[in-house]
Amino acid sequence: MKNNYLDLTIGITKKIGDFSDPDEIETKELIEYNVQITENYEDDRFHVVVYEVYSDQSLDHYCTLGFPNEKQVYNFLKVLKFQNE
């Protein structure tokens, strides 16, 4: 079975504090989400992986979800975009 793949970006702006190292207290800016959607992958009709992209170009895994149809993927993308506006 062929896997179709889509890679898209949702732009946002959000300040994030990174306090994991007490000697280096800085904030980095979450500038967008990178969303990868693969069709028919790992038993999901639509397999969605979301990464947060920061101003320093670092990536952090945000979530991985499976959806049975395009409508649910679309609704998830709307929520992802609007929760950060």
Secondary structure, 3 states (H helix, E strand, C coil): CCCCEEEEEEEEEEEEEECCCCCCCEEEEEEEEEEEEEEEECCEEEEEEEEEEECCCCEEEEEEEEECCHHHHHHHHHHHHHCCC
